[in-house]
Amino acid sequence: MLGILAGAAIGSLLGVLFAPEKGVETRRKLRRKAEDLRDEALDHYEHFRDGALEHYEKISGKVKQGAEKVVADVKESYEDYKKNS
């Protein structure tokens, strides 16, 4: 993913730099392209972050349920041990 973004950025910059336009227009295009790339990178980051948070919440919920089950099983085993001793 990072390679695709880097390739797109480099290709865009080279295309704009070698285009026969005035310096002001070239700088304006470079600025717009940089803003577009920044926005795209931010979108990818937010998508990744949201997915990671979702997975974290699912996993932490399962771990909590598992821990609660282990505690309940240990308590039950202890009570059985006390009864039979």
Secondary structure as GFF3:
##gff-version 3
##sequence-region A 1 85
A	DSSP	alpha_helix	2	17	.	.	.	ID=ss1
A	DSSP	alpha_helix	23	84	.	.	.	ID=ss2
###
